[in-house]
């Protein structure tokens, strides 16, 4: 079953202007090892080789944490970030897979080809007045991977929720103006489906593999 599959379209300037945190580049790289250590619990699950988390607070300030920080760095340094859904989300597209290669060709090259990723996707996750964007990429070459990830959309959101929970305390050191959402504040992803415990997800990783 495919869940809310939509293409990623090049973005134009939106009403709510996103402002990059003044130290966004430093944050990306100085926390790389810490993020990698957290990712070690998830690496390979659903053939994921990369995870990124964009955090946008109620003032529209953006901070990004990434296992492959050169992806976001190159978009920022080349002034392409404003055309990428990883930085400019549309809340209407929540719980939707946005494919990296359905956007601008130059952006797709930076994010996919330059990092030897075969497929990348992002998911918008609004929570209260915050907005989180979970990004994933794989290096596998299986056929019909889009359908595969569409079928596992809500499992990817579970992984993103766990990743947010794991770095929430780190994010809090950079965003001191607003109380950060807790997992209990996250809305259900699907009618009639409760959010599973993220700790339970990690305990079951070996079973899923």
C-alpha positions as CSV (number, residue, x, y, z in Angstrom):
1,X,0.0,0.0,0.0
2,X,1.4,3.4,-1.0
3,X,0.8,6.2,1.5
4,X,0.4,9.8,0.3
5,X,3.1,9.6,-2.4
6,X,4.0,13.0,-3.9
7,X,6.8,14.4,-6.0
8,X,9.2,17.0,-4.8
9,X,8.8,20.3,-6.7
10,X,11.3,23.1,-6.9
11,X,10.4,25.7,-4.2
12,X,9.7,29.4,-4.7
13,X,10.0,32.0,-1.9
14,X,7.4,31.2,0.7
15,X,5.5,33.5,3.1
16,X,7.2,32.2,6.2
17,X,10.8,33.0,5.6
18,X,13.2,30.5,7.1
19,X,16.2,32.0,8.8
20,X,19.3,29.9,9.2
21,X,20.9,29.7,12.7
22,X,23.9,32.0,12.7
23,X,26.2,29.0,13.5
24,X,24.4,26.4,11.3
25,X,27.6,25.3,9.6
26,X,29.6,25.0,12.8
27,X,26.7,23.0,14.3
28,X,26.6,20.7,11.3
29,X,30.3,19.7,11.6
30,X,31.1,20.0,15.2
31,X,28.4,17.4,16.1
32,X,29.2,15.0,13.3
33,X,30.8,12.3,15.5
34,X,28.0,12.5,18.1
35,X,25.4,12.2,15.4
36,X,27.2,9.2,13.8
37,X,27.3,7.4,17.1
38,X,23.5,7.8,17.5
39,X,23.1,6.7,13.9
40,X,25.0,3.5,14.6
41,X,21.9,2.1,16.3
42,X,19.9,2.7,13.0
43,X,22.5,2.2,10.3
44,X,21.3,-0.3,7.7
45,X,17.8,-0.5,9.0
46,X,15.6,-0.4,5.9
47,X,19.0,0.0,4.0
48,X,19.3,3.5,5.3
49,X,22.8,5.0,4.8
50,X,22.1,8.6,5.8
51,X,19.8,10.4,8.2
52,X,19.3,14.2,8.6
53,X,17.1,16.2,10.9
54,X,16.1,19.8,10.2
55,X,14.6,21.6,13.2
56,X,12.6,24.8,12.6
57,X,11.4,26.6,15.7
58,X,8.4,28.9,16.1
59,X,10.5,31.9,15.0
60,X,11.4,30.0,11.8
61,X,15.0,29.6,12.8
62,X,16.5,26.5,11.2
63,X,19.2,24.1,12.7
64,X,20.3,20.9,10.9
65,X,21.9,17.7,12.3
66,X,23.2,15.3,9.7
67,X,25.3,12.1,9.4
68,X,26.5,13.6,6.0
69,X,26.9,17.3,6.8
70,X,28.4,18.1,3.4
71,X,24.9,17.6,1.9
72,X,23.5,20.5,3.8
73,X,26.7,22.5,3.7
74,X,26.9,22.5,-0.1
75,X,23.3,23.6,-0.4
76,X,23.9,26.5,2.0
77,X,27.2,27.5,0.5
78,X,25.8,27.5,-3.0
79,X,22.6,29.4,-2.0
80,X,20.4,26.5,-3.0
81,X,18.9,25.7,0.4
82,X,15.9,27.9,-0.2
83,X,14.8,25.7,-3.1
84,X,15.0,22.5,-1.1
85,X,12.2,20.9,1.0
86,X,14.7,20.0,3.7
87,X,14.8,23.7,4.6
88,X,11.5,25.0,3.3
89,X,8.8,22.5,4.3
90,X,5.1,22.7,3.4
91,X,3.0,21.6,6.5
92,X,0.4,20.4,4.0
93,X,2.9,17.7,2.9
94,X,3.2,16.1,6.4
95,X,3.5,12.3,6.5
96,X,4.5,12.4,2.8
97,X,7.6,11.1,1.1
98,X,9.4,13.9,-0.9
99,X,11.9,12.4,-3.3
100,X,15.3,14.2,-3.6
101,X,15.6,13.6,-7.4
102,X,12.2,15.1,-8.2
103,X,13.6,18.6,-7.6
104,X,16.2,20.8,-9.2
105,X,18.8,18.7,-11.0
106,X,21.7,20.6,-9.4
107,X,20.3,19.9,-5.9
108,X,19.8,16.2,-6.8
109,X,23.5,16.0,-7.9
110,X,24.7,17.6,-4.7
111,X,22.6,15.3,-2.5
112,X,22.7,12.0,-4.4
113,X,25.5,11.7,-7.0
114,X,28.2,13.5,-5.0
115,X,27.6,11.1,-2.0
116,X,26.9,8.0,-4.0
117,X,23.4,7.7,-2.8
118,X,21.0,6.0,-5.2
119,X,17.8,7.4,-3.6
120,X,16.9,10.0,-1.0
121,X,13.7,11.2,0.6
122,X,12.4,13.6,3.2
123,X,9.3,13.7,5.5
124,X,7.8,16.8,7.0
125,X,6.8,16.3,10.7
126,X,5.0,19.4,12.2
127,X,4.7,19.3,16.0
128,X,2.9,22.1,17.7
129,X,4.7,25.3,16.6
130,X,7.8,23.5,15.5
131,X,8.5,21.7,12.3
132,X,10.9,18.8,11.8
133,X,12.0,17.3,8.5
134,X,13.4,13.8,8.6
135,X,15.7,13.0,5.7
136,X,16.9,9.5,4.6
137,X,19.1,8.2,1.8
138,X,20.3,4.8,0.7
139,X,23.1,3.4,-1.5
140,X,21.3,0.2,-2.5
141,X,20.2,-0.4,-6.1
142,X,17.2,-2.6,-5.6
143,X,14.4,-2.2,-8.1
144,X,11.2,-0.4,-7.2
145,X,12.7,1.2,-4.1
146,X,10.2,4.0,-4.2
147,X,7.3,1.6,-3.6
148,X,9.4,-0.1,-0.9
149,X,9.9,3.1,1.1
150,X,6.3,4.2,0.4
151,X,5.1,0.9,2.0
152,X,7.3,1.6,5.0
153,X,6.6,5.3,5.3
154,X,5.4,5.2,8.9
155,X,8.3,3.0,9.9
156,X,10.6,5.7,8.6
157,X,8.7,8.2,10.7
158,X,9.2,6.0,13.7
159,X,13.0,6.1,13.0
160,X,12.9,9.9,12.6
161,X,11.0,10.2,15.9
162,X,13.6,8.1,17.7
163,X,16.4,10.2,16.1
164,X,14.8,13.4,17.3
165,X,14.4,12.0,20.8
166,X,18.1,11.0,20.8
167,X,19.4,14.4,20.0
168,X,16.7,16.5,21.7
169,X,19.1,17.5,24.5
170,X,21.7,18.5,22.0
171,X,19.2,20.6,20.1
172,X,18.2,22.3,23.4
173,X,21.8,23.6,23.8
174,X,21.3,25.7,20.6
175,X,17.7,26.6,21.0
176,X,17.1,28.1,24.4
177,X,14.2,30.4,23.5
178,X,11.5,27.8,23.3
179,X,10.6,24.6,25.2
180,X,11.2,21.7,22.8
181,X,8.5,19.2,22.0
182,X,8.6,15.9,23.8
183,X,7.6,12.7,22.1
184,X,4.3,12.6,23.9
185,X,3.4,15.8,22.0
186,X,3.8,14.2,18.6
187,X,0.5,13.6,16.8
188,X,-0.4,10.1,15.5
189,X,0.9,9.5,12.0
190,X,-2.1,7.6,10.8
191,X,-5.7,7.4,11.9
192,X,-6.2,4.6,14.5
193,X,-2.4,4.1,14.9
194,X,-0.6,5.0,18.0
195,X,3.0,6.1,18.1
196,X,5.2,3.2,19.2
197,X,7.8,3.6,21.8
198,X,11.1,4.6,20.2
199,X,13.0,2.6,22.7
200,X,10.9,-0.4,21.7
201,X,11.8,0.3,18.1
202,X,15.5,0.1,18.8
203,X,15.1,-3.1,20.8
204,X,13.4,-4.7,17.7
205,X,16.0,-3.6,15.2
206,X,17.6,-7.0,14.9
207,X,14.2,-8.6,14.4
208,X,13.4,-6.2,11.6
209,X,16.7,-6.8,9.9
